[in-house]
Amino acid sequence: MKILFCLNHFLPDQIAGTEVYVFSLIKALEKKNVQAKVLIPNYGKRNTKEYEIEKIKVIKYAEPSVLDRRAKRGYINSEGLKEFIRIVQYENPDIVHFHELSDTTHGITLYHIKSVKNLGFKVVMTFHLAGYSCKTGNLMYKERELCDGIIRIKRCSACSYYSIGNSELFSKLLTPISMLLYKIGLNTTLLNKKAGTAFGFPFVIKRFRNHFMELADNCHKLVALTHWYKNILIKNGIPENKISTITQGLPYYQNEPILQQPVFAKKVNEPGKNKMLRLIFIGRISYIKGVHLLIEAMQNLPPENVSLDIYGQVNESAYAANCVQRSKGLTNIHWKGILAPAQVINTLSKYDALCLPSAFSEMSPLVIQEAFAAGIPVVASDVYGNAEQIKDGKNGWLFKFKDSEDLRNKLNELIESSGQMINAKKYMPAIKSFEEVAEEYRILYCKIIEIN
């Protein structure tokens, strides 16, 4: 059996949840005699090249597309699509397994899935993010309550306006005007101007919903990593028999130097020897991961009682620089650079708790599994993907979405009552291995290609 995995980035250039997941899946499938290769874009280049990481063959196909406004809106095909198709035909896999799509035409897109399906290949899509069915990616209606996940043109437009303007007034002003234009069929997004997009948001949501349904229609199977997201897919009209739920497992890692690439670090003082609440953050240094919320929460907490070590790859340099600047003067915050995947669990075990201040709706963060494997609880924002794994007050604590004050209050409670941390260790759940995950995929692949 031969599987071709398609996503927008891969190790070692980007070390994040999706990339580690695919890496782990391939390594586990190798033991089951399943051949696998990775296909990713070679952004801005007119040449296709190949490399290997731990004997996994990675093909970077030529993708010279310029990301202009039309491309950002997904109105044109990428230049690299033909080369992508050529490689898929040459490799001739039994299944083309997509793990990531771009909402622009820069990288792997819906056009790639449709093209592969039209060529007669079997197609699988695993959802690693909720953004495929939520335009804001939050699944939080106006950032104040969990959304039911159903794509509705008026409601989603109002939520999107709130997200853009961060104001209820902004949302209330634009929503009725844009809905009126929508009802009379005046699509201002075709004007190719920012104002046109603003007043045409219902058309944007309609197109977003149509693309989501096209994505489902062009896949033989959809894989949900969580039960909550499977329910959202069903609510949006996806047939239940088209969805497989394969829950998260503990990643497969090797002590491989190629994965260890410190790219962002700040010289800091080492934590003191006094007893304190030792916190750790592991993840991309980007806005959606909420590092700024964690830094805000650390302010006004007694530095002699709490420390925070931040590990992560910089995805947004300006944002990262701003976070470092905001942490200056807080001697109990330490920037540690990138942590190699093979070192994650051992490093986590040296701390009291993991902090995951997600500013978007996480699907099923691997780092939560890693924290539980290390025997430590998790303090995280109350979004679907975190809440499905964290039992509030048992194996971790949930705080209000994007609310640094509530996070500060939670941390202060843990400082004042260390017994909660000790008690949480009693509720660490059993961890699923990635060998189990791979076996579930192998069975799914066999059913799709009708191998007994």
C-alpha positions in Angstrom: 0.0 0.0 0.0 1.3 3.4 -0.9 0.1 6.7 0.6 1.0 10.2 -0.5 0.7 12.8 2.3 0.0 16.4 1.2 0.3 19.4 3.4 1.7 23.0 3.2 4.9 22.6 5.3 6.9 19.8 6.8 9.9 19.1 9.1 12.4 20.5 9.6 11.3 23.9 8.2 8.2 24.0 10.4 7.8 22.0 13.6 4.2 22.3 14.7 1.3 19.9 15.5 0.3 18.9 12.0 3.8 18.3 10.8 4.7 16.3 13.9 1.4 14.3 13.5 2.2 13.4 9.9 5.8 12.5 10.7 4.6 10.3 13.6 2.0 8.6 11.4 4.5 7.8 8.7 7.0 6.3 11.1 4.3 4.2 12.7 2.9 3.1 9.3 6.4 2.0 8.2 6.2 -0.8 10.8 3.0 -2.0 9.1 4.5 -2.2 5.7 2.8 0.9 4.4 4.9 3.0 2.1 4.5 6.8 2.4 5.9 10.0 0.9 5.2 13.7 1.6 4.3 16.3 -1.0 4.6 20.0 -0.1 4.9 23.3 -2.0 8.3 24.8 -2.8 7.1 28.3 -2.3 8.3 31.0 -4.6 10.4 28.5 -6.6 10.1 27.3 -10.2 12.0 24.1 -9.5 10.9 20.8 -7.8 13.3 19.3 -5.3 13.5 16.4 -2.9 15.0 15.7 0.5 14.8 13.1 3.2 14.3 13.3 7.0 14.6 10.1 8.9 14.4 8.2 5.6 11.0 9.8 4.8 11.1 11.1 1.3 9.8 14.7 0.9 9.0 16.2 -2.5 8.8 20.0 -2.7 6.9 20.8 -5.9 7.5 24.0 -7.8 5.1 26.7 -6.6 6.0 30.1 -8.0 2.6 31.7 -7.4 2.5 35.3 -6.3 0.2 35.9 -3.4 -1.8 38.9 -4.7 -5.3 39.9 -3.7 -7.0 37.6 -6.2 -4.9 34.7 -4.9 -5.7 35.5 -1.3 -9.4 35.3 -2.1 -9.0 32.0 -3.8 -10.3 33.2 -7.2 -7.5 31.8 -9.3 -5.6 28.5 -9.5 -2.0 28.3 -8.2 0.8 28.1 -10.8 2.1 25.0 -9.1 -1.1 23.0 -9.6 0.1 21.4 -12.8 3.4 20.3 -11.3 1.5 19.0 -8.3 -0.8 16.9 -10.6 2.2 15.6 -12.5 3.9 14.4 -9.4 0.8 12.7 -8.1 0.4 10.8 -11.4 4.0 9.8 -11.4 3.9 8.6 -7.8 0.6 6.8 -8.5 -0.4 6.2 -4.8 -3.3 4.1 -3.6 -4.5 7.0 -1.5 -3.7 10.8 -1.5 -4.1 11.9 2.1 -4.5 15.6 2.7 -3.7 17.1 6.1 -3.9 20.8 5.4 -5.5 23.2 2.9 -4.8 26.9 2.3 -7.7 29.3 2.1 -5.8 31.1 -0.6 -4.5 29.7 -3.8 -1.0 29.7 -2.4 -0.1 26.1 -1.4 -2.4 23.1 -1.1 -6.0 24.0 -1.8 -9.4 22.7 -2.6 -8.4 22.8 -6.3 -5.7 20.2 -5.6 -8.2 17.9 -3.9 -10.7 18.2 -6.8 -8.0 17.6 -9.4 -6.8 14.5 -7.6 -10.3 13.2 -7.3 -11.0 13.9 -11.0 -8.0 11.8 -11.9 -9.5 8.8 -10.2 -7.4 8.7 -7.0 -8.8 7.9 -3.6 -8.8 11.0 -1.3 -8.7 11.3 2.5 -8.7 14.5 4.5 -7.8 14.8 8.1 -9.1 17.9 9.9 -6.4 19.4 12.2 -8.0 22.8 12.5 -11.6 24.0 13.0 -11.0 26.8 10.4 -12.4 24.7 7.6 -15.9 25.2 8.9 -15.4 28.5 10.9 -14.3 31.6 9.1 -12.7 33.2 12.2 -11.2 29.9 13.2 -12.4 30.4 16.8 -15.7 28.6 17.0 -16.5 31.4 19.5 -19.4 33.6 18.6 -18.2 37.1 18.8 -15.4 35.8 21.1 -17.7 35.4 24.0 -19.5 32.1 23.8 -18.9 28.7 22.2 -20.5 28.5 18.8 -22.6 25.4 17.7 -20.4 25.3 14.6 -23.2 25.5 12.0 -22.3 27.8 9.1 -25.1 30.4 8.8 -24.6 33.3 6.5 -26.1 36.1 8.7 -24.7 34.9 12.0 -21.3 34.1 10.6 -21.1 37.4 8.9 -21.9 39.2 12.1 -19.3 37.2 14.0 -16.7 37.9 11.3 -17.4 41.7 11.5 -17.0 41.6 15.2 -13.7 39.7 14.8 -12.4 42.2 12.3 -13.5 45.4 14.2 -13.4 43.9 17.7 -16.5 45.8 18.3 -20.2 45.0 18.8 -21.1 48.4 17.2 -19.0 47.6 14.1 -20.8 44.3 13.7 -24.3 45.9 14.2 -23.6 48.6 11.7 -22.2 46.4 8.8 -24.3 43.3 9.2 -27.7 44.7 8.2 -26.2 46.7 5.2 -24.3 43.7 3.9 -27.3 41.4 4.3 -29.5 43.8 2.3 -26.9 43.8 -0.5 -26.8 40.0 -0.3 -30.6 39.7 -0.6 -30.7 41.9 -3.7 -27.8 40.0 -5.2 -25.2 42.8 -5.2 -21.9 41.1 -4.7 -19.4 43.8 -3.8 -16.5 41.4 -3.4 -16.2 41.4 -7.2 -15.1 45.0 -7.1 -11.7 43.8 -5.9 -11.4 46.5 -3.3 -11.2 46.3 0.5 -14.5 48.1 0.9 -16.1 45.7 -1.5 -15.0 42.8 0.6 -16.2 44.4 3.8 -19.8 45.0 2.5 -19.9 41.6 0.7 -19.1 39.4 3.7 -22.3 37.4 3.3 -21.1 36.4 -0.1 -17.7 35.5 1.4 -19.5 33.3 4.0 -21.7 31.7 1.3 -18.6 30.9 -0.8 -16.8 29.6 2.3 -19.7 27.3 3.0 -19.8 26.1 -0.6 -16.1 25.3 -0.5 -16.5 23.4 2.7 -19.2 21.2 1.2 -17.2 20.8 -2.0 -14.3 19.6 0.1 -16.5 17.0 1.7 -18.0 15.9 -1.6 -14.5 15.4 -3.2 -13.1 13.2 -0.4 -13.8 9.5 0.0 -13.3 9.8 3.8 -13.0 12.7 6.3 -11.1 12.0 9.5 -12.0 13.9 12.7 -9.5 13.9 15.5 -12.1 14.6 18.1 -15.7 13.6 18.8 -16.8 17.3 19.1 -15.6 18.1 15.6 -17.3 15.0 14.1 -20.6 16.4 15.6 -20.0 19.7 13.9 -19.4 18.1 10.6 -22.7 16.2 10.9 -24.5 19.4 12.0 -23.3 21.0 8.7 -24.8 18.2 6.7 -21.9 15.8 6.2 -23.1 12.2 6.1 -22.0 10.4 9.2 -20.9 7.3 7.2 -18.3 9.5 5.4 -16.6 10.5 8.7 -14.1 8.4 10.7 -13.0 9.5 14.2 -9.4 8.7 14.9 -8.5 10.4 18.2 -5.1 11.8 19.0 -2.2 9.6 20.2 1.2 10.3 21.7 3.6 11.2 18.8 6.5 9.0 17.7 9.9 10.8 18.2 13.5 10.0 17.4 16.6 11.7 18.9 17.5 13.2 15.5 19.7 16.3 15.4 17.9 17.6 12.2 14.9 18.4 14.3 16.8 20.6 16.7 16.9 24.1 15.2 17.0 26.9 17.8 15.9 30.0 15.9 14.7 32.4 18.6 16.1 32.7 22.1 16.8 35.3 24.7 19.5 35.0 27.3 17.8 34.9 30.7 18.5 34.2 34.3 18.0 30.6 35.4 15.1 29.9 37.7 15.9 30.1 41.4 16.0 27.1 43.8 13.2 28.4 45.9 9.9 26.4 45.7 7.6 28.0 43.2 4.9 27.2 40.6 6.9 26.2 37.6 5.0 26.8 34.3 5.9 25.9 30.8 4.6 27.0 27.4 5.4 24.9 24.3 4.1 26.0 20.9 4.5 28.4 18.0 5.2 31.9 19.0 2.2 33.4 17.1 -0.9 35.3 18.0 -3.2 32.4 17.8 -1.3 30.5 20.4 -1.9 33.3 22.9 1.6 33.9 24.3 0.7 37.6 24.9 -2.2 36.5 27.1 0.2 34.4 29.2 2.6 37.3 29.6 -0.2 39.6 30.6 -1.4 37.0 33.2 2.1 36.8 34.7 2.1 40.5 35.4 1.3 41.3 39.1 1.9 37.7 40.1 4.6 37.4 42.8 7.9 36.5 40.9 9.2 34.6 43.9 6.3 32.2 43.7 5.8 31.5 39.9 8.1 31.1 36.9 7.4 30.6 33.2 9.6 29.1 30.5 8.6 29.7 26.9 9.6 27.2 24.2 8.6 27.6 20.6 9.4 28.4 17.0 8.8 31.9 15.7 6.0 32.1 13.1 5.4 35.8 13.4 8.7 37.7 14.0 7.0 41.1 14.8 4.6 39.4 17.2 7.4 37.5 18.9 9.6 40.6 19.3 6.6 42.4 20.9 6.1 39.6 23.3 9.8 39.6 24.3 9.5 43.4 24.8 6.4 43.0 27.0 8.2 40.4 29.1 11.2 42.7 29.8 11.3 43.5 33.5 9.6 40.2 34.4 12.6 38.3 35.6 10.5 35.1 36.1 9.8 34.7 32.4 12.5 32.9 30.4 12.7 32.5 26.6 14.1 29.1 25.8 14.0 28.8 22.0 12.9 25.7 20.1 12.5 22.4 21.9 13.2 19.3 19.8 10.2 17.0 19.7 12.2 14.1 21.2 12.9 16.2 24.3 9.3 17.4 24.9 8.0 14.9 27.4 11.2 14.7 29.5 11.3 18.5 29.6 7.6 18.8 30.6 8.2 16.4 33.5 10.4 19.0 35.2 7.5 21.5 35.5 4.4 21.7 37.6 1.9 22.6 34.8 1.7 23.4 31.0 0.0 26.6 30.0 -1.9 26.6 26.7 -3.6 30.1 26.3 -5.0 29.3 22.8 -6.5 32.4 21.1 -8.3 30.2 18.6 -10.2 26.9 18.7 -7.7 24.1 19.0 -8.7 20.8 17.4 -6.8 18.4 19.7 -3.4 19.7 20.8 -0.7 17.1 20.8 1.0 19.0 23.6 -1.8 18.2 26.0 -1.2 14.5 25.4 2.5 15.1 26.0 1.8 16.9 29.3 -0.3 14.0 30.5 2.4 11.5 29.5 4.8 13.6 31.5 2.5 13.5 34.5 1.6 17.2 34.7 -1.7 19.0 34.5 -2.7 21.7 31.9 -4.0 25.2 32.3 -5.7 26.1 29.0 -8.3 28.4 27.4 -11.8 27.0 27.4 -12.3 26.0 23.7 -13.6 22.7 22.3 -10.3 21.0 21.6 -8.9 21.7 25.0 -12.1 21.0 26.9 -12.5 17.6 25.4 -9.2 16.5 26.9 -9.1 18.6 30.1 -11.5 17.9 32.9 -11.7 21.2 34.7 -10.5 21.0 38.3 -9.3 17.4 37.8 -6.4 16.9 35.3 -6.2 20.6 34.6 -8.0 24.0 34.6 -9.8 26.0 32.0 -10.0 29.8 31.8 -12.2 32.1 29.8 -11.3 32.6 26.1 -8.8 35.4 25.6 -9.2 36.5 29.2 -5.8 37.1 30.7 -7.3 38.3 34.0 -9.2 35.0 34.4 -5.9 33.1 33.6 -4.1 35.2 36.2 -6.8 34.3 38.8 -6.4 30.6 38.0 -2.6 30.8 38.4 -2.9 32.7 41.6 -5.2 30.0 43.0 -2.6 27.4 42.1 0.1 29.4 43.8 -1.9 29.7 47.0 -3.1 26.1 46.9 -0.3 23.8 45.8 -2.3 20.8 46.9 -4.4 21.2 43.7 -1.3 20.4 41.6 -0.6 17.2 43.6 -4.2 16.1 43.5 -4.3 16.6 39.7 -1.7 14.0 39.2 -4.2 11.4 40.4 -6.4 12.1 37.3 -3.9 11.8 34.5 -5.6 9.8 31.7 -4.2 6.8 29.9 -2.3 7.8 26.8 -3.0 6.4 23.4 0.0 5.3 21.4 0.6 6.4 17.8 0.9 2.7 16.9 -2.8 2.5 17.7 -3.5 5.6 15.6 -1.6 4.2 12.7 -3.5 0.9 12.9 -6.8 2.7 12.8 -5.6 4.5 9.6 -4.3 1.3 8.1 -7.7 -0.3 8.5 -9.4 2.8 7.1 -7.0 2.8 4.1 -7.8 -0.9 3.4 -11.5 -0.3 3.5 -11.2 2.6 1.1 -9.1 0.7 -1.5 -11.1 -2.5 -0.7 -8.2 -4.6 0.5 -9.1 -7.3 3.0 
